[in-house]
Amino acid sequence: MIPIVSIVGKSNSGKTTMIEKLVPELVRRGYRVATIKHDVHGFEVDREGKDSWRHKQAGAHTVIISSPQKLALIRDMNHDAELAELRDRFIQEVDLILSEGFKRSNQPKIEVYRKEIHPDLLCTAEDNLLAIGSNQPIDIGVPCFALDDAKGIADLIEKKFLQKTPSPKVQLRVNGKEVPLTPFVQKSIQNTVRGMLSSLKGCASPQTVDLKIDPD
């Protein structure tokens, strides 16, 4: 199951900025990250007159816009979906989901806090609070990081949610140098190689596989 960490905080606290710092730090470490933004006021993603807008105005329940580089989904909803529902219905092939908002969710949370903007914290330790990102030290029983400490916060997320196995099942070396692989990439390579080997005589049930590719 894909882990979810919610970045929460009051208005103008810096939630989006924190996500903008965390995503590249986690991607640099080899993880695939999805983000979900919660907007209780509703939103529009299509510009009037565009083909996808015309499809939706015509009455389509779901509109998908597809290109070689991107895919977007626009879908009618009759309720405010929980994070777990959004993950299970719409998100695949990633290692972690970072959400912005969803303060009432029971998912683990990191609160962004600036005392000069709001005097009180939004969450307590009982709200599944994982950590705080703040411009001043706060002690409520969870780690407190500086607002710009994306590395420290990413270290915590990685330790809590992304390091489930002590050693990888699939290891890759290129030109003698080990290349780090996320759990998703390991599983993809494992399934692909096993699928190919299953059709070869004497390779129906491989336990270990050594594969070497020499340059042309």
Phi, psi and omega in degrees: 000133183290125178289150179237134172234124182264127173267113186239168179160166180283171184304138176066020179279337179113028181298312181297320179298320179296317179297322178297333177274322184288319185302307180296329178295317179288322177296320178301330180276359175101009182265149173264125186240132171252152176234148176229128178252131180259128179227104184290345184267356183085168184199167175232131179250347181259142173271140181303133178099338177293155183302316181295323176298318180294322176300314182292318179295333179287347176116006179296136178287321182227134177234129176245129175254121186235139173215171178298338184257330187216160172220134179233145180240129174240124189217138175293141176231143178252012178200164177275103189292143174285159180302316181299322178294315179299317178299309187290331183269328193234347187243129179221165168060035173229165181262336186205146172244127171254124178251149175250119185098216182056046184295339179270358179290156177268008178288157176303142186232147167240121181264134174264126190223132173229114185297328182290343179263316180222127186289334186242152174290152176281323186245164170238174179299337180281353182266027183059040180281122183272319183193173177233138169252118189216159175268011173205153182296139177222135181239101173232022175096005175231158180301144178238125182245155171294152184300330182262011182271066180296325180296314180297318179293320178296322176302317181295314179299316181298315181295320185282323193233344190243359178242075185272335182240139183292331180218143183289146175281335178238126178240140182234129174238130178239120183055038177082356181254130180288132179257121180294137181237133175288161177306323180296315181293320177303313181295321180296315178296316181301313181293321181295312181294317179298322178297319179291319182291331183299339180269355181264143181297130178081005183237025186293325183229069182289140176261311174232148182226128173249122183236127179234131179242116179272147178294154179297000000 
